[in-house]
Structures are given as C-alpha cells and as structure tokens.
C-alpha cells in the first residue's frame, strides 16, 4: 500500500508547538511546583513567565530551544561570568565548565526531549553555582584581610554559609 503526501499532510510545526506546550502545562498544573505561571499568546509564539523567568516559545518549539530571560537578561548572557582570574580559578578547582557552552538552552545541545522544567532546573543549579562563587570570594577576601588560610579556616566558614560546592553537570536524566 502506498501513501501519497499532499500539501495538507505536510508536517505542521504549529500543531506540534501547541500540543507540546499543552502537555508541559498540564504537567506543571498537576505537580503544583510553580505557583505563579503567566501565559501570553501572540501570533506564532507563547510567552510564559514562571517565577520571574520568561520563556518565549516560537512555533518551532520543541525542535528549537525557547528564548529565555532570567532577571530580564537573555539567559545565555546571564550564564556568563566576568573574566576574573579568581572566578575562573574557583570554577576550575570545582570542575565547573563554561556555563553557557554546556547549557541545554544552547542550540548545539538542545534536544526536543528537553522541556521548560529542565531549563528551570538548570537555572536553579546555575544560581547555586553563582551563590557558591560569590560566597567563596567574600570568604577569601575576609581571610586575606585577616591573614588567615583560605584553604582551612576559609573553607570552614564557607561550609557554614553554603552546602557542599555544587558540581555543575547535567541534572536532566530521562
């Protein structure tokens, strides 16, 4: 039996886009993990705000990653650290690679299997990394100003402030 493909049977991105978001939204609703979700529909995109993170889904979603804004900054810019040697050393010691190069929202890494919840999980992980680096720098400055050893006294102070340093890796496992 042969099948003839007509113009009406061509793959429709828009249908997949809406269907996929419906499934993801239902999952958010069932889990009640996020309390404040706002959705705006316009033309060929959906603009979703979840806990002050904005996701702009084009009609090519889930085949292309959404545009993401965190604290009103493009997410890939939010991931970038200043090129301070101290910060780079901290990231290197804890085996934290380039955050924007390893992000699932990067087009080269994105897969249709990823969902908005996966990006939200990654944002949480990135925030932990940023919080750890910030606290490490503060403790290091205090130790240097008081002529204390950062590797011993400083690490005790740091452990008090934050939990074990987060290892930035893909948490998303399907």
N, C-alpha and C positions, 0 to 999 in steps of 0.2 A: 504494500500500500504506500503510495507516495503522497506527500503533503505539499501543497502549493502555498507559498508565502505571499500574501498580498500586503498592500500598504497598511491595512488595518491591523495586521498581525505583527507588525514590527514591534520590537521591544520598546516599551514606553517607560522612560526614566521617571516621569512624574508619578505614575502609578506606584512604582516601587518606593519612591521617596515618601509618599503619603502613607502607604501600607506599613513601611518600616517604622516611621515615627509613631504611628498608632500602636504598634506592638511595644515599642520602647516606653511610650507614655503610660500604657496600661501597666507595665512592669513597675514604673515609678509610683503609680497610684496604689498598686497592691502592697508594695513594701513600705509605703509612707515614710521613707527615709528622708525625703526632702519636703519641707513644709511649704516653701514659697516658690511655686513654679508659675511663671507667666509666659503665655504663648501669644505671639502676634503673627498673623498670616498676611503676607502681601505678595502678590504676583507669584513668582516661582521660588519663593523662599519662605522658610519658617524661622522666626526669631524667637528663641527660647531663653528665658532668664531663670537661672536656678542659683539661689544663694549668691547673688551679685556676679555670677559668671554668665556671660552671654554666648549663646551658640547660634550661629547663623547657618542653617541647613539649606543648601541650594537644591535644585531639582535633581542634581546628580548624586546626592547623598543616598545610599551609603557607599557608593563607589569612589567618592572623593571625600576627604575629611571636611568637617564643618569648619567655618571660620570661628575662632574662639577669642573672646575678650575676657581678660581677668583684670579686675580693678581698672577697667576702661582702657587697658593696653592690649594690643594684639598678643595672644598667648606666646607665640614664639619669641617675641621681644621680652615678655615677662620672664621667660626661662633664661635669658642671657644674664651672665654675671659680669660685673666690671672686670677688666683685665688686670686686676691687682695680683701681684705675685703671691701675697699672703693667702688670698682666697684660692688661687689656683693650687697652692701647696696643700691647703686643707682638703680640697676636693680630690687631689691626687692621693693623699695619705689614706683617705677613706674609700678609694677606688670608685669615685663618683665621676662618670664620664660626662661629656658635654650634654647638658640637659636638652638643648634644642635638637641636637643631632639624633638623640635616642627617643625623642617624644613620639608617641603614637599619632599625634596630630600632624607630624611631618609627612608630607605627601609620599616620600620614599618608603615610609614604614607603615603607613595607613593600610588597613585591610577592611573590606566590608564586614568582617566578623566583629570589628570593634564597634562599640556603642558609646553614646553620650556618658553613660555611667562609668565606662572605662576611662574616659578623659577626666571626669570628676575625681576618680580615684587617683589618677596620675597627678592632678592638681594638688590633692591632699598630700601626696608624697613629696612633691616639689616644695610645698610650703614647709614641710618638716625639715627638708634639707636646708632651705633658706634660714629657718629659725635656728637650726643647729650651727650653721656657719656664723650667723650673727652673734649668737651666744659665745661661740668659740673665740671670735675676735674680741669681744668685750672681756672675757676671762683672760685672754692672752695680754691685752693691754693692761689690765689690773696687775697681773703677775709681773710684767715687765717694769711697771712703775714702782712696784714694791720689792723688786729684785728677788722674786720667787720663781721657782722652776715650774714652767707651764706643764711639763710632762707629768709631774706628780701632783703638786698642790692644785695646779690649774685644772687638771683632769678630774680631781675630786670635786672641785667647785662646779665644773661643767656637768658632771654626773648628777649633782644635786639639782641643777637647773633643768636639764633635759634627760630624756631616756638615752639608751644606747644609741650611738650615731646611726642614723638610717643609712642603709645601703641602697642607693638608687638603682633599682633594677625593674624589670617588667613585672608588675604585680599581677597583671592580667593573665590568668591561665584559664583556659577554657576546658 
